[in-house]
Amino acid sequence: MAEIKGKSGRHNETGRKKKSEVAVGVLGSGSFATAIVKMLVENCKMVHWCVRNEFVKGAIELRGHNPTYLTSVSFNLKNLKITADINELVSNCDIIVLATPSIYLSDAMDKLSVDYSGKIFVSAIKGIIPKVNDVVAHYLREEFEIGFRNQAVIAGPCHAEEVGMERLSYVTIATVEDEVAKTLHEIFSSSFIKVNSSKDILGNEYSAILKNIYAIGAGIANGLGYGDNFTAVFVSNAIREMETFLEAIYEAPRDVNESAYLGDLLVTAYSLFSRNRNLGNLIGKGYTVKSAIQSMNMVAEGYYAADSIYATAKEKNIRTPIIDTIYSILYEEQNAESQYAKLTTILN
């Protein structure tokens, strides 16, 4: 692991926190990427931002805000260095936050040609990488030889829309390196962002993926007309199923009642900001899966993850009745109403 250059945030004589000189960049221009840039400009003198294309780059440089996502968030352009070139981003940064939808990450990373040895890659992606049918941590290790010592994961209940409004939010940063954890804590913490630490990289990453699938399930229930009582039971069973899955995949000291696990599940299952819940709600109301996906202007990660997670559960013989139910609706064209009628006899 390389040394992280630059000074982290300290307080000056007036008590105000000095901005960090750590070289940090963000890959992605969606809502969560924009929210992460907002978090970082609170504490960093300069944030490098690699966006989708030259049009988005020009629009931000002209207007000072993302033209498509979180458009109400304005940036001081003096704090941003915007590019559409991933190699420029990686060359200039010691810490790179990956915040694209999972289905687009490999397209971006395949263009990487500069030396990235020693760089810290922080995943803010909550989905499966289709190219390898695996989580980001394994993808980075197997495809790019980026070991866990040079990785971190951002998890927890943190909807981009509420970050944009500066509503108090909590994130958990998982990394095995204490020095990396300290630096990331300092550059992400602010008056509206509280940071917790964890060493459970894989557990945090898998739980962030699983909660999206369960949120689709909560949305389906709502669309079918089930009420709050059922949803509470559904989520209660979901967190237990998540714990079973995580223990089968990767045993580690963890408490699934912490905010990175249960908290993220709750907000994604209940919030109107949740795109996965909204997708499920449309399906529950009678939309076909295809038409529900097409009606949304953002990626619902849970749909793409459900196929892979279902296969993993079957391969490892993990009992996952909720995931099985959601998979049958999403990929086997099973009737949502009848599948949930069966599910109600299993939940407790």
C-alpha positions in Angstrom: 0.0 0.0 0.0 1.4 3.4 -1.0 1.6 6.4 1.3 -1.3 8.7 1.0 0.2 12.1 0.2 -1.0 15.4 1.4 -2.2 16.6 4.8 -5.5 15.6 6.2 -7.9 18.1 7.7 -6.6 19.9 10.8 -8.0 22.9 12.7 -6.4 26.3 12.4 -6.1 29.0 15.0 -9.7 30.1 14.6 -10.9 26.5 15.3 -12.1 26.1 11.7 -11.1 22.9 10.0 -8.5 23.3 7.3 -9.2 21.6 4.1 -7.3 18.5 3.3 -4.7 18.4 0.5 -5.2 14.6 0.0 -5.5 13.9 -3.8 -8.9 12.3 -4.1 -11.1 11.7 -7.1 -14.6 10.3 -8.0 -15.5 8.2 -11.0 -19.1 8.5 -12.0 -21.6 11.2 -12.6 -24.9 9.8 -11.3 -26.7 10.8 -8.2 -24.6 9.0 -5.6 -21.3 10.1 -7.4 -22.6 13.7 -7.2 -23.4 13.3 -3.6 -20.0 11.9 -2.8 -18.4 14.9 -4.6 -20.5 17.1 -2.4 -19.2 15.3 0.7 -15.6 15.6 -0.3 -15.6 19.3 -1.3 -16.6 20.0 2.3 -13.1 18.9 3.4 -10.8 18.8 0.4 -9.1 21.7 -1.3 -9.5 20.0 -4.7 -11.7 17.1 -5.8 -11.0 15.4 -9.1 -14.2 14.3 -10.8 -14.3 11.9 -13.8 -17.7 12.2 -15.5 -19.4 10.2 -18.3 -18.6 12.3 -21.3 -17.5 15.7 -22.6 -21.1 17.0 -22.6 -21.5 16.4 -18.8 -18.1 17.9 -18.2 -18.9 21.0 -20.2 -22.3 21.4 -18.5 -20.8 21.2 -15.0 -18.0 23.6 -15.9 -20.6 26.1 -17.3 -23.3 25.9 -14.7 -21.6 24.6 -11.6 -24.0 21.6 -11.1 -24.7 18.2 -12.6 -27.1 18.7 -15.5 -29.0 15.4 -14.9 -28.7 14.3 -11.2 -29.0 16.3 -8.0 -29.3 19.4 -10.2 -30.1 21.6 -7.1 -26.6 21.0 -5.7 -24.2 23.8 -6.8 -20.4 23.5 -6.7 -17.7 26.0 -6.4 -15.7 25.2 -9.5 -12.5 26.3 -7.8 -12.8 23.1 -5.8 -13.3 20.8 -8.8 -11.0 19.4 -11.5 -13.4 17.8 -14.0 -12.4 15.3 -16.7 -13.9 12.6 -18.9 -10.7 10.6 -18.9 -10.2 7.9 -16.2 -6.5 7.9 -16.8 -6.2 11.6 -16.0 -8.2 10.9 -12.8 -6.1 8.0 -11.6 -2.8 9.7 -12.5 -3.7 12.8 -10.4 -5.2 11.0 -7.4 -4.0 8.7 -4.5 -7.6 7.8 -3.6 -10.2 7.0 -6.2 -13.9 6.6 -5.3 -15.7 4.3 -7.7 -19.3 5.5 -7.9 -20.7 4.3 -11.3 -23.6 1.9 -11.6 -22.2 -1.7 -11.4 -23.2 -2.5 -14.9 -20.9 0.4 -16.2 -17.8 -0.1 -14.1 -15.9 -2.6 -16.3 -16.4 -0.3 -19.3 -14.7 2.5 -17.5 -12.0 0.3 -15.8 -11.1 -1.4 -19.1 -9.8 2.0 -20.4 -7.3 2.2 -17.5 -3.8 2.3 -18.9 -1.7 4.3 -16.4 0.1 3.0 -13.4 -2.3 2.5 -10.5 -0.1 0.5 -8.1 -0.4 1.7 -4.6 -3.6 3.7 -5.2 -6.5 3.3 -2.9 -9.8 2.3 -4.6 -12.9 3.0 -2.6 -16.1 1.3 -3.8 -19.4 3.2 -3.4 -21.0 0.7 -5.8 -23.9 -1.4 -4.5 -24.2 -4.1 -7.1 -22.7 -7.0 -9.0 -20.2 -6.5 -11.8 -21.8 -8.4 -14.8 -18.4 -9.0 -16.6 -17.3 -11.3 -13.8 -20.6 -11.9 -12.0 -19.0 -10.9 -8.7 -18.7 -8.1 -6.2 -16.4 -5.1 -6.7 -13.8 -6.2 -4.1 -13.3 -9.5 -6.0 -13.4 -7.8 -9.4 -10.6 -5.4 -8.4 -8.5 -8.1 -6.9 -8.9 -10.7 -9.7 -8.9 -8.4 -12.8 -6.5 -5.6 -11.6 -4.5 -7.2 -8.8 -5.7 -4.6 -6.3 -5.6 -6.3 -3.0 -7.8 -5.7 0.0 -5.1 -3.5 1.6 -5.7 -1.0 -1.2 -9.5 -1.2 -1.1 -12.3 0.3 0.9 -16.1 0.1 0.8 -18.6 2.9 1.5 -21.8 1.5 3.0 -24.7 2.5 5.2 -28.0 4.4 4.9 -27.1 7.4 2.8 -29.5 8.4 0.0 -28.0 10.8 -2.4 -31.0 13.1 -2.3 -30.7 13.7 1.4 -27.0 14.3 1.1 -27.8 16.9 -1.5 -30.2 18.6 1.1 -27.5 18.3 3.8 -29.8 16.2 5.9 -27.8 14.3 8.6 -26.6 11.0 7.1 -24.3 8.2 8.3 -21.8 6.2 6.3 -19.7 3.2 7.2 -16.2 2.9 5.6 -14.8 -0.6 5.6 -11.1 -1.1 5.2 -8.5 -3.3 6.7 -5.9 -0.5 6.9 -6.1 1.8 9.9 -4.3 4.6 8.2 -6.6 4.5 5.2 -9.6 4.4 7.6 -8.3 7.5 9.4 -7.8 9.4 6.2 -11.2 8.5 4.7 -12.9 9.4 8.0 -11.3 12.9 7.9 -12.2 13.6 4.3 -15.8 12.4 4.5 -16.9 13.6 7.9 -18.8 16.9 8.0 -21.6 18.6 9.8 -24.1 16.5 7.8 -22.0 13.3 7.4 -21.1 11.0 10.3 -18.6 8.2 9.6 -18.3 4.8 11.2 -15.5 2.4 10.6 -15.5 -1.3 9.9 -13.0 -4.0 8.7 -15.7 -6.1 7.2 -15.2 -5.3 3.5 -17.0 -8.2 2.0 -19.8 -8.2 4.5 -20.5 -4.5 3.9 -20.4 -5.0 0.2 -22.7 -8.0 0.1 -25.1 -6.4 2.5 -25.4 -3.3 0.3 -26.2 -5.6 -2.6 -28.7 -7.7 -0.7 -30.6 -4.8 0.7 -31.4 -3.6 -2.8 -33.0 -7.0 -3.6 -35.0 -6.9 -0.4 -36.1 -3.3 -1.2 -37.5 -4.5 -4.5 -39.4 -7.1 -2.5 -40.7 -4.4 -0.1 -41.8 -2.3 -3.0 -43.7 -5.3 -4.6 -45.5 -5.8 -1.3 -46.6 -2.2 -1.3 -47.7 -2.3 -4.9 -49.8 -5.4 -4.1 -51.5 -3.6 -1.3 -49.8 -5.1 1.7 -49.5 -2.7 4.6 -47.0 -1.5 7.1 -47.6 -4.6 9.4 -46.6 -7.0 6.6 -43.6 -4.8 5.6 -42.3 -4.8 9.1 -42.4 -8.6 9.2 -40.9 -8.8 5.7 -37.9 -6.6 6.7 -37.5 -8.5 10.0 -37.2 -11.8 8.1 -35.0 -10.1 5.4 -32.3 -9.1 8.0 -32.2 -12.6 9.3 -31.9 -14.0 5.8 -29.1 -11.5 5.1 -27.2 -12.6 8.2 -27.5 -16.3 7.1 -26.2 -15.4 3.6 -23.3 -13.3 4.9 -22.2 -16.0 7.3 -22.2 -18.6 4.6 -20.2 -16.3 2.2 -17.7 -14.8 4.6 -17.5 -15.4 8.3 -16.3 -12.3 10.2 -17.1 -10.5 13.5 -20.2 -8.4 12.6 -23.5 -7.3 14.0 -26.1 -7.1 11.3 -28.1 -4.8 13.6 -25.6 -2.0 12.9 -26.5 0.8 10.5 -24.4 -0.5 7.7 -26.5 -3.6 7.5 -29.9 -3.1 9.1 -30.0 0.7 8.8 -29.3 0.5 5.1 -31.9 -2.2 4.6 -34.5 -0.1 6.4 -34.0 3.1 4.5 -33.9 1.3 1.1 -37.0 -0.7 1.9 -39.1 2.2 3.2 -37.8 5.4 1.6 -39.6 7.1 -1.3 -36.1 8.0 -2.6 -35.3 4.3 -3.0 -35.2 3.4 -6.7 -35.2 -0.3 -5.9 -38.4 0.0 -3.8 -39.9 2.1 -6.6 -39.1 -0.6 -9.1 -40.8 -3.2 -6.9 -43.8 -1.0 -6.4 -44.4 -0.7 -10.1 -44.1 -4.5 -10.5 -46.6 -5.0 -7.6 -49.0 -2.6 -9.3 -49.0 -4.8 -12.4 -46.2 -3.4 -14.6 -44.1 -6.0 -16.4 -40.5 -6.2 -15.2 -39.3 -4.8 -18.5 -41.7 -1.9 -18.6 -41.0 -1.0 -14.9 -37.3 -0.9 -15.6 -37.8 1.2 -18.8 -40.0 3.7 -16.9 -37.1 4.6 -14.5 -34.3 7.0 -15.4 -31.9 5.5 -12.9 -30.4 2.1 -12.4 -32.1 -0.2 -9.8 -29.1 -2.3 -8.8 -31.2 -4.9 -7.1 -32.6 -6.2 -10.4 -29.2 -7.0 -11.8 -27.9 -8.4 -8.6 -30.9 -10.7 -8.0 -29.8 -13.2 -10.7 -26.3 -13.5 -9.3 -27.2 -13.6 -5.7 -29.9 -16.3 -6.3 -27.3 -18.4 -8.2 -24.8 -18.0 -5.4 -27.4 -19.0 -2.8 -28.2 -22.2 -4.7 -24.6 -23.0 -5.3 -23.8 -22.7 -1.6 -27.0 -24.3 -0.5 -28.2 -21.2 1.5 -31.8 -21.1 2.4 -33.1 -17.8 1.1 -36.9 -17.9 0.6 -37.3 -14.1 0.1 -34.6 -13.9 -2.5 -36.1 -17.0 -4.2 -39.5 -15.3 -4.3 -38.1 -12.0 -5.8 -36.0 -13.9 -8.3 -39.0 -15.9 -9.5 -40.9 -12.7 -10.2 -38.0 -10.8 -11.8 -36.6 -13.6 -13.9 -39.1 -16.4 -14.2 -42.2 -14.3 -14.9 -44.0 -15.7 -12.0 -47.2 -13.9 -10.8 -46.3 -11.5 -7.9 -49.6 -11.9 -6.1 -49.5 -15.7 -6.0 -45.8 -15.7 -5.1 -46.4 -13.4 -2.2 -49.3 -15.4 -1.0 -46.9 -18.4 -0.7 -44.3 -16.2 1.0 -46.7 -15.1 3.7 -47.0 -18.7 4.9 -43.2 -18.8 5.4 -42.5 -15.5 7.1 -42.8 -15.2 10.9 
